[in-house]
């Protein structure tokens, strides 16, 4: 992100995103950039760079040859000859200049001309402008950590984190110094975020016997036992058809308490009960509460539906870790005392199958939080024993839920029994107008104050109130999004009057951003970085803006966690409107996920921004924590930051797969290895 003064100086460039691309220089042998390093980003703002290939060289628009460094040495880039076998691609290696992969199952990759790589370095600087951020919207946000971070961190002495959680250490969820002092855990306060005063800079150890994850879609049915060595869940839930130990694998029959005859049968049962749900068309983005091992979300992919699944840490022994290892989207979170890290009115459907959440207590505070994140006209599917059993406790809960949902103006669309699975579901619909609210005899639950921002979601306490439904036709939530997949490319109707984060009219800004990322992904990311995308399943974009990177990957069998930093323009509602998903986060703190959960992590001009608030080394350590061994980190940033990240990556024994520079902009692709240090560093806050 630009400083405010810089943003004003370059406002015209950011708005137009058009300029000529100048000469790019490769990194030299000594690891120093030939380009002069600057303390502030001087980003090239061209959207499209001209390129040519003459006499075996590639030229920028000024006719000067660009240079590209792959794995420590400059690669000679030659024009592709007519009739050349397209399958004869080159793989990047850390031990040789450019060699074929040693792994038989890794796809070969072509190195694209430097001119094509230049497209990656076009202007991507965002301006907050009139856009609000989570740091502003959320009244109770944590105070940001402050530190000076200009050092290049050339000399790192890495140690292993010694904690009670061992290889599953999550700094903000394993802070036992705070947890043991909590006055109450009645509302799951012990499962909420409690970040240490200083982010750790040690490395999380690997589980003994860890190996490369099973590829999708086989991973949906089985994962390596030693990658997630938690037998307790298999022991507790084995009889319910959740997970079983089968030799060196943990296997997932696809059943569970709700899915005796398979998750797909259950998914189809829901749509048969309410055809208007229309999986993969009207209903695209789902929130799954208390997700178990996430078979529901895993099989919704068969219906072109994305499910954001969540559950607390350590309930049923690492169920979210199972989900992520299977290649199914999931995060660690709890219905406790804070709002969920999502904007209002973004989920098309919310699902709870025996999720063990007491929706009816304390004025329905937890159900009212679901009401906040559910779209007007969206459905809540409640498949729990009070729906289909007649015991005294179940009947009592059903009566309380009936009173609560009626007072919330939710329409009970249907209660239906699945005779094959012997379970049932009650399906409710959130209102699309305020008529019912205005006609209620009692203001209970109360409507929220006009000053209450429904989109403020970072570290904001829950409130037992409801926000009015937007009725202004120019406001988000007044109309349902276009059907999938049209909604991915069609700019939302409510962006008409806004200016985009790059300075153009918002709808044009979004369209240009999508075009840019499609070009970057197709011309470089898919074939110029040595990434075998057939082995990639879990992807994270650490600074997603409009979700253009994720949208450009739509034809791959991957899912992307789009993260909108709390100090960036609040574009997360746009991401959901496009049929994608994501969450808010502060990258000065640890992410709510287990270690080793992502195959590719993408950081576009994030690190240069975040190091103004906290130590860059701690952020890179967090990337190391969430990235799987052999996973890739792709960084786009100014040269000073690229140099710092490269230095740290080398000290971590990561492989430098490709590095490229042009003007003051750089691109870096590195691969994490299995290397771990041997010396330990006790983490006092993380030891029980």
C-alpha positions in Angstrom: 0.0 0.0 0.0 1.2 3.6 -0.7 1.6 6.1 2.0 -1.0 8.9 1.7 1.4 11.4 0.2 2.7 8.9 -2.3 -0.8 8.0 -3.2 -1.6 11.6 -4.0 1.6 12.0 -6.1 0.8 9.0 -8.1 -3.0 9.2 -8.2 -3.1 9.7 -12.0 -0.9 6.6 -12.6 -2.9 4.5 -10.3 -6.1 5.6 -11.9 -5.0 4.9 -15.5 -2.8 1.9 -14.7 -1.1 2.6 -18.1 2.6 3.3 -18.7 5.4 2.0 -20.7 7.3 -0.9 -19.2 11.0 -0.3 -19.0 14.0 -2.6 -18.8 13.9 -5.4 -16.3 17.1 -6.7 -14.7 17.8 -10.1 -13.4 19.4 -10.7 -10.0 23.1 -11.2 -10.1 25.1 -14.2 -8.7 25.8 -12.5 -5.4 22.1 -12.2 -4.6 22.0 -8.4 -4.9 19.6 -6.6 -7.3 21.3 -4.8 -10.2 18.5 -2.3 -9.9 19.0 0.4 -7.3 17.0 -0.5 -4.2 14.6 2.2 -3.0 13.0 2.5 0.4 9.5 3.2 -1.1 7.8 1.3 -3.8 8.1 2.9 -7.3 5.8 0.5 -9.0 5.5 0.4 -12.8 1.9 1.0 -13.7 1.5 -0.5 -17.2 -1.4 -2.8 -17.8 0.0 -4.3 -21.0 3.6 -4.5 -22.0 4.8 -4.9 -25.5 7.2 -7.8 -26.2 9.1 -9.1 -29.1 11.5 -12.0 -29.8 14.3 -11.3 -32.2 17.6 -13.1 -32.5 16.9 -15.2 -29.4 16.2 -12.2 -27.1 13.0 -10.6 -25.7 12.6 -6.9 -25.6 10.5 -4.4 -23.6 8.8 -1.5 -25.2 12.0 0.5 -25.3 13.9 -2.2 -27.2 16.1 -3.1 -24.3 16.4 -6.8 -23.5 14.7 -7.9 -20.2 16.5 -10.4 -18.0 15.0 -13.1 -15.9 16.8 -15.1 -13.2 15.8 -18.7 -12.6 17.4 -20.5 -9.6 20.4 -18.2 -9.1 21.6 -17.9 -12.7 20.3 -16.0 -15.8 18.4 -18.0 -18.2 18.8 -17.5 -21.9 15.3 -17.1 -23.3 14.8 -18.1 -26.9 12.0 -17.7 -29.4 9.7 -20.7 -29.6 10.2 -22.3 -33.0 7.3 -23.4 -35.2 6.6 -27.1 -34.8 8.2 -27.2 -31.4 6.8 -29.9 -29.2 4.6 -28.2 -26.7 5.2 -30.9 -24.1 9.0 -30.2 -24.0 8.8 -27.7 -21.2 11.5 -26.8 -18.6 11.3 -27.3 -14.9 13.1 -25.1 -12.4 15.4 -26.6 -9.8 17.4 -25.2 -6.9 20.4 -27.3 -7.6 20.8 -26.6 -11.4 20.1 -23.7 -13.7 17.1 -25.3 -15.4 16.6 -29.0 -15.2 13.8 -31.5 -15.6 12.0 -32.4 -12.4 13.2 -35.4 -10.5 9.7 -36.3 -9.6 7.8 -38.3 -12.2 4.4 -36.9 -11.3 5.4 -33.3 -11.4 4.2 -31.5 -14.6 6.9 -29.9 -16.8 6.8 -26.1 -17.2 7.8 -23.7 -20.0 9.7 -20.6 -19.1 7.9 -17.7 -20.7 9.6 -14.7 -22.3 10.6 -11.9 -20.0 8.1 -9.6 -21.7 5.3 -11.9 -20.6 6.7 -11.9 -17.1 6.6 -8.1 -17.2 2.8 -8.3 -17.1 3.1 -9.5 -13.6 4.7 -6.3 -12.5 2.0 -3.9 -13.6 0.6 -1.4 -11.2 -1.3 -3.0 -8.4 -1.1 -0.3 -5.7 -4.4 0.1 -4.0 -5.7 3.4 -2.5 -8.1 3.4 0.4 -9.8 6.5 -0.8 -13.4 6.4 0.1 -13.2 2.7 0.9 -13.5 1.8 4.6 -11.2 -0.8 6.2 -11.8 -3.3 8.9 -9.4 -1.4 11.1 -11.8 1.6 10.9 -15.1 -0.3 10.9 -14.3 -2.5 13.9 -14.6 -0.5 17.0 -12.7 -2.9 19.2 -9.8 -3.9 16.9 -6.6 -4.9 18.6 -3.9 -2.3 18.8 -1.5 -3.0 15.9 2.0 -4.0 16.8 4.6 -1.4 16.0 8.2 -1.9 15.1 10.8 -0.6 12.8 11.5 -3.2 10.1 14.0 -1.9 7.6 16.7 -4.5 8.4 17.3 -7.1 5.7 17.5 -10.0 8.1 20.5 -11.4 6.4 21.7 -13.4 9.4 19.0 -15.6 10.9 19.4 -18.3 13.5 16.3 -20.3 13.3 15.0 -22.5 16.2 12.1 -24.9 16.6 9.1 -23.7 18.6 8.8 -25.8 21.8 5.1 -25.8 22.8 2.5 -28.1 24.2 0.8 -28.3 20.8 4.1 -29.4 19.2 3.7 -29.7 15.4 0.1 -28.3 15.6 1.1 -25.0 17.3 -1.2 -22.0 16.5 0.1 -18.9 18.3 -3.2 -17.0 18.7 -5.1 -20.1 19.8 -2.5 -21.7 22.0 -1.7 -18.8 24.3 -2.1 -20.7 27.6 -0.8 -17.7 29.6 -4.0 -15.9 28.8 -6.3 -18.9 28.6 -5.6 -20.1 32.1 -6.4 -16.7 33.5 -9.8 -16.2 31.7 -12.6 -15.5 34.2 -15.0 -17.7 32.3 -15.1 -20.2 29.5 -18.9 -20.5 29.4 -19.0 -18.8 26.0 -16.0 -20.7 24.6 -13.7 -17.8 25.4 -10.9 -20.4 25.6 -11.4 -21.2 21.9 -11.2 -17.6 20.8 -8.1 -15.7 19.6 -5.6 -14.6 22.3 -2.5 -13.6 20.5 0.9 -13.3 22.3 2.3 -9.9 22.9 5.0 -10.6 20.3 4.5 -12.9 17.3 6.9 -15.9 17.5 9.8 -16.1 15.2 10.5 -19.8 15.7 9.5 -22.6 13.3 6.9 -25.2 14.0 8.3 -28.8 13.9 7.0 -31.4 11.4 5.1 -34.5 12.7 7.3 -37.5 12.6 6.7 -39.4 9.4 5.2 -36.5 7.6 5.0 -36.8 3.8 3.6 -35.0 0.8 -0.2 -34.8 1.0 -2.4 -37.1 -1.1 -3.6 -35.4 -4.2 -7.2 -34.2 -4.7 -9.7 -35.8 -5.3 -8.2 -38.9 -3.7 -7.5 -36.9 -0.6 -11.2 -36.4 0.0 -11.4 -40.2 0.8 -8.0 -40.8 2.4 -5.1 -38.9 3.9 -1.7 -40.1 5.4 -2.1 -41.1 9.0 1.2 -39.5 10.1 0.4 -36.2 8.6 -2.5 -35.8 11.1 -1.8 -38.4 13.8 -5.0 -37.9 15.8 -6.6 -41.3 16.5 -9.0 -40.0 19.1 -11.5 -38.7 16.5 -11.4 -42.1 14.8 -12.0 -43.8 18.1 -14.8 -41.5 19.1 -16.5 -41.1 15.7 -15.5 -44.3 14.0 -18.9 -45.9 14.7 -20.6 -42.8 13.1 -18.9 -43.4 9.7 -16.8 -40.2 10.0 -13.2 -41.4 9.9 -11.4 -44.8 10.2 -7.8 -45.9 10.5 -6.9 -48.1 7.5 -3.3 -49.1 7.5 -1.1 -46.0 6.9 -4.2 -43.9 5.9 -7.1 -42.3 7.7 -10.1 -42.9 5.5 -13.4 -41.0 5.2 -16.3 -43.0 4.1 -18.3 -39.8 3.3 -20.9 -40.6 5.9 -21.3 -39.5 9.5 -24.3 -39.2 11.7 -26.1 -37.2 9.1 -24.8 -38.9 6.0 -25.4 -42.6 6.5 -26.0 -43.1 2.8 -23.4 -40.5 1.7 -23.0 -36.8 1.7 -24.3 -36.4 -1.9 -27.6 -38.1 -1.0 -28.0 -35.6 1.9 -27.1 -32.7 -0.3 -29.7 -33.7 -2.9 -32.2 -34.3 -0.2 -31.9 -30.6 0.8 -32.5 -29.4 -2.7 -35.4 -31.7 -3.2 -36.9 -30.3 -0.1 -36.5 -26.7 -1.4 -35.8 -26.7 -5.1 -35.3 -22.9 -5.0 -32.0 -23.5 -3.3 -30.6 -24.6 -6.7 -27.1 -25.7 -5.8 -24.4 -24.2 -8.0 -26.7 -21.7 -9.6 -28.6 -19.6 -7.1 -26.7 -21.0 -4.1 -23.0 -20.7 -4.6 -21.4 -19.7 -1.2 -22.3 -21.6 2.0 -21.3 -21.4 5.6 -21.1 -24.7 7.4 -21.2 -24.4 11.2 -19.5 -27.1 13.3 -18.4 -28.9 10.3 -17.2 -32.3 11.6 -14.6 -33.5 9.1 -16.3 -31.3 6.4 -17.7 -34.1 4.2 -20.6 -31.8 3.5 -18.3 -29.1 2.1 -16.1 -31.6 0.4 -19.0 -33.1 -1.7 -20.6 -29.7 -2.4 -17.8 -29.2 -4.9 -19.7 -31.8 -7.0 -22.5 -29.3 -7.2 -20.3 -26.2 -8.0 -20.7 -24.9 -4.4 -18.1 -23.4 -2.1 -18.5 -24.1 1.6 -16.7 -22.1 4.3 -16.6 -24.7 7.1 -15.5 -23.9 10.6 -15.2 -25.5 14.0 -13.4 -24.8 17.3 -9.8 -26.0 17.9 -9.6 -29.3 19.6 -13.3 -30.2 19.6 -13.3 -33.8 18.4 -9.5 -33.7 18.1 -8.5 -31.6 15.1 -11.5 -32.0 12.8 -10.6 -28.8 10.9 -7.1 -30.2 10.4 -8.6 -33.3 8.9 -10.7 -31.2 6.5 -7.8 -29.1 5.3 -5.6 -32.2 4.8 -8.4 -33.6 2.7 -8.3 -30.5 0.5 -11.6 -29.1 1.9 -11.9 -25.4 2.9 -12.1 -24.9 6.6 -11.0 -22.5 9.3 -10.8 -22.6 13.1 -13.5 -20.4 14.7 -16.1 -20.6 17.3 -19.6 -19.1 17.9 -18.5 -17.4 21.1 -18.4 -13.8 22.2 -17.1 -12.2 18.9 -18.5 -11.7 15.5 -17.4 -14.1 12.8 -14.6 -12.6 10.5 -17.0 -12.1 7.6 -19.0 -9.1 6.3 -22.8 -8.9 6.6 -25.2 -10.5 4.1 -22.7 -12.6 2.1 -23.6 -16.2 2.5 -26.3 -17.7 0.3 -27.0 -20.5 2.7 -25.9 -21.4 6.3 -25.9 -25.1 7.3 -25.8 -26.7 10.7 -26.0 -30.5 11.0 -25.9 -31.5 14.6 -23.4 -28.6 15.2 -24.1 -28.5 18.9 -24.7 -24.8 19.1 -27.4 -23.6 21.5 -29.1 -21.2 19.1 -32.0 -20.5 21.4 -30.2 -19.3 24.5 -29.4 -15.7 25.6 -31.9 -14.0 23.4 -30.7 -16.0 20.4 -27.4 -14.1 20.2 -25.6 -16.8 18.2 -28.5 -17.3 15.7 -28.6 -13.5 15.3 -25.0 -13.6 14.2 -25.9 -16.1 11.5 -28.7 -13.6 10.5 -26.0 -11.0 10.1 -23.9 -12.9 7.7 -26.8 -14.5 5.8 -28.1 -12.8 2.6 -31.6 -11.4 2.6 -33.6 -14.3 1.0 -30.9 -16.8 2.0 -31.6 -20.1 3.7 -30.7 -21.6 7.0 -30.7 -25.4 7.0 -30.9 -26.8 10.5 -30.5 -30.6 10.6 -30.5 -31.5 14.3 -32.2 -33.9 16.6 -34.8 -31.3 17.8 -36.1 -31.3 14.2 -36.8 -35.0 13.9 -36.8 -36.5 17.4 -39.6 -36.3 20.1 -37.7 -36.7 23.4 -38.6 -34.1 26.1 -35.3 -32.1 25.6 -35.6 -32.1 21.8 -39.2 -31.0 22.0 -38.3 -28.2 24.4 -35.5 -26.9 22.1 -37.8 -27.1 19.1 -40.4 -25.0 20.8 -37.8 -22.4 21.8 -36.3 -22.3 18.3 -39.8 -21.9 16.8 -40.5 -18.8 19.0 -37.1 -17.3 18.3 -37.1 -17.8 14.5 -40.7 -16.4 14.3 -39.7 -13.3 16.3 -36.7 -12.9 13.8 -39.2 -13.0 10.9 -37.6 -16.1 9.4 -40.0 -18.1 7.3 -40.1 -21.8 8.1 -40.2 -23.0 4.5 -40.3 -26.8 5.2 -39.6 -29.5 7.8 -38.8 -32.7 6.0 -37.7 -36.1 7.0 -35.2 -38.1 5.0 -36.5 -41.6 5.4 -33.4 -43.2 4.0 -31.0 -41.6 6.4 -33.6 -41.3 9.2 -32.8 -37.6 9.8 -34.7 -34.5 9.1 -34.1 -30.8 8.3 -35.9 -27.6 9.1 -35.2 -25.0 6.4 -35.8 -21.3 7.1 -35.6 -18.2 4.9 -34.4 -14.8 5.9 -36.8 -11.9 4.9 -36.1 -9.7 1.9 -38.0 -6.7 3.3 -38.5 -4.9 6.7 -42.3 -5.3 6.7 -42.3 -8.1 9.3 -39.9 -6.2 11.5 -42.2 -3.2 11.5 -45.3 -5.3 12.3 -43.9 -7.1 15.3 -45.9 -6.6 18.5 -42.6 -6.8 20.6 -39.2 -5.4 19.6 -37.5 -8.7 20.6 -34.9 -9.4 19.4 -34.4 -5.7 19.0 -33.3 -4.0 15.8 -29.7 -2.8 16.0 -29.0 0.9 16.4 -28.6 2.8 13.2 -24.9 3.5 14.2 -24.1 -0.2 14.4 -22.1 -1.2 11.3 -23.1 -4.7 10.3 -19.9 -5.1 8.3 -17.6 -4.4 11.2 -16.3 -7.9 12.0 -12.8 -7.9 13.3 -12.7 -8.4 17.1 -16.2 -6.9 17.5 -18.4 -8.3 20.4 -21.6 -10.1 19.5 -24.8 -8.2 20.1 -28.3 -9.6 20.4 -29.9 -7.5 17.7 -30.9 -7.5 14.0 -29.9 -5.1 11.3 -32.6 -3.9 8.9 -32.7 -5.4 5.4 -31.4 -3.0 2.7 -34.3 -1.8 0.5 -32.6 0.9 -1.5 -32.1 -0.6 -4.9 -28.5 0.9 -5.1 -27.4 -0.9 -1.9 -25.8 -4.3 -1.5 -28.3 -6.9 -0.4 -31.4 -5.4 -2.0 -31.1 -7.9 -4.9 -29.8 -11.4 -5.2 -26.5 -11.8 -7.1 -26.5 -13.1 -10.7 -26.5 -16.9 -10.9 -23.2 -18.8 -10.9 -21.0 -18.7 -13.0 -22.2 -15.4 -14.4 -21.7 -13.6 -11.1 -18.0 -14.3 -11.2 -17.4 -11.9 -14.1 -20.4 -9.5 -13.8 -19.7 -6.5 -11.7 -22.2 -6.1 -8.8 -25.0 -3.7 -9.5 -24.3 -1.8 -6.2 -20.8 -0.6 -7.4 -22.3 1.9 -9.8 -21.6 5.0 -7.8 -18.3 4.0 -6.2 -14.7 4.6 -7.2 -12.6 1.5 -7.3 -9.4 0.8 -5.2 -7.2 1.5 -8.3 -8.9 4.9 -9.0 -11.3 4.0 -11.8 -15.0 3.7 -11.7 -15.5 0.6 -9.5 -17.2 -1.6 -12.2 -14.5 -0.7 -14.7 -11.8 -1.2 -12.0 -13.1 -4.7 -11.3 -13.3 -5.7 -15.0 -9.7 -4.4 -15.6 -8.4 -6.2 -12.5 -10.0 -9.5 -13.7 -8.5 -9.1 -17.2 -5.1 -8.3 -15.6 -5.1 -11.4 -13.4 -6.3 -13.7 -16.2 -3.3 -12.6 -18.2 -0.9 -12.9 -15.4 -2.1 -16.4 -14.5 -2.3 -17.8 -18.0 1.0 -16.2 -19.3 3.2 -16.7 -16.2 1.8 -18.4 -13.1 0.5 -21.5 -14.8 3.6 -22.2 -16.9 6.5 -20.0 -15.9 7.3 -20.8 -12.3 7.9 -24.5 -12.1 4.6 -25.1 -10.2 2.8 -28.4 -10.8 -0.7 -27.2 -10.5 -2.1 -30.7 -10.6 -0.6 -31.1 -7.1 -2.1 -27.9 -5.8 -5.4 -27.9 -4.0 -5.4 -25.4 -1.1 -4.4 -21.8 -2.1 -4.3 -18.6 -0.2 -4.2 -15.0 -1.5 -2.9 -13.0 1.5 -4.1 -9.7 0.0 -7.0 -10.5 -2.4 -8.5 -7.0 -3.3 -11.3 -8.0 -5.7 -10.4 -11.8 -5.8 -9.0 -11.5 -9.3 -6.3 -14.0 -8.7 -8.8 -16.6 -7.4 -11.2 -15.9 -10.3 -8.4 -16.5 -12.8 -7.9 -20.0 -11.3 -11.5 -21.0 -11.8 -10.8 -23.8 -14.2 -8.3 -25.5 -11.9 -9.3 -28.0 -9.2 -8.3 -25.6 -6.5 -10.0 -23.4 -3.9 -8.6 -20.1 -2.8 -8.9 -18.5 0.6 -9.1 -14.8 -0.2 -7.9 -12.7 2.7 -8.6 -9.0 3.0 -6.2 -7.4 5.5 -7.9 -5.2 8.1 -6.0 -2.1 7.0 -6.9 -2.6 3.3 -10.0 -1.4 1.5 -12.9 -3.5 2.6 -13.5 -5.3 -0.7 -14.5 -8.6 0.8 -18.2 -8.1 0.1 -17.3 -7.9 -3.6 -15.4 -11.2 -3.4 -18.5 -12.9 -2.0 -20.7 -11.3 -4.6 -18.6 -12.9 -7.3 -19.2 -16.3 -5.8 -15.9 -16.6 -4.1 -15.1 -16.5 -0.4 -12.6 -15.3 2.2 -12.2 -13.6 5.5 -10.7 -10.6 7.3 -7.3 -10.9 9.0 -4.5 -8.9 10.6 -1.2 -10.3 9.2 0.7 -9.1 12.3 -1.0 -12.0 14.0 -1.3 -15.8 13.3 -4.0 -17.1 11.0 -6.8 -19.3 12.3 -5.5 -22.5 10.7 -3.3 -25.5 11.5 0.3 -25.7 10.3 1.0 -27.2 6.9 -2.4 -26.5 5.3 -1.7 -24.5 2.0 0.0 -25.6 -1.2 0.4 -22.1 -2.6 0.5 -18.8 -0.8 0.3 -15.6 -2.9 1.3 -12.2 -1.6 0.8 -9.2 -3.9 2.3 -6.0 -2.4 1.4 -7.1 1.1 4.8 -7.5 2.8 6.0 -3.9 2.0 2.8 -2.6 3.6 2.7 -4.9 6.6 6.3 -4.3 7.7 5.4 -0.8 8.5 3.3 -2.2 11.4 5.1 -5.3 12.5 8.3 -7.4 11.9 8.5 -8.9 8.5 10.4 -11.9 9.9 7.4 -12.8 12.0 5.1 -12.6 9.0 7.4 -14.9 6.9 7.5 -17.3 9.9 3.7 -17.4 9.8 3.8 -18.2 6.0 6.3 -21.0 6.8 3.8 -22.3 9.4 0.8 -22.5 7.1 2.7 -23.6 4.0 3.1 -27.3 3.3 6.6 -28.7 2.7 7.2 -28.4 -1.1 4.5 -25.6 -1.1 5.2 -22.4 -3.1 5.2 -18.8 -2.0 4.7 -16.2 -4.8 5.6 -12.7 -3.9 5.1 -9.5 -5.9 6.5 -6.4 -4.3 9.1 -3.6 -4.5 12.7 -4.6 -4.8 13.7 -3.8 -1.2 11.0 -6.2 0.1 11.8 -8.8 -2.5 15.4 -8.8 -1.4 14.5 -9.2 2.3 12.1 -12.1 1.6 14.7 -13.8 -0.7 17.3 -13.5 2.1 15.0 -15.0 4.7 13.9 -17.8 2.2 17.5 -18.8 1.6 18.2 -18.9 5.4 15.1 -21.2 5.7 16.7 -23.5 3.2 13.9 -22.8 0.7 14.5 -23.2 -3.0 14.5 -20.0 -5.1 12.5 -21.1 -8.1 12.4 -17.9 -10.0 13.2 -14.2 -9.4 12.5 -11.3 -11.8 12.8 -7.6 -11.6 11.8 -4.6 -13.6 12.3 -1.0 -12.6 11.7 -1.1 -8.8 9.3 -4.0 -8.9 10.1 -7.7 -8.4 8.6 -11.1 -8.5 9.8 -14.0 -6.4 8.7 -17.7 -6.4 10.2 -19.9 -3.7 9.5 -23.5 -2.6 9.5 -24.5 1.1 11.5 -27.6 1.8 11.4 -30.3 4.6 14.3 -28.6 6.4 13.8 -27.9 10.1 16.4 -26.6 12.6 17.4 -28.8 15.5 17.7 -26.3 18.4 14.5 -25.6 20.3 13.1 -22.3 21.7 10.5 -22.7 24.5 7.4 -20.6 24.0 6.3 -19.7 27.5 2.8 -18.6 26.4 2.2 -21.9 24.6 3.2 -24.4 27.3 0.4 -25.7 29.6 
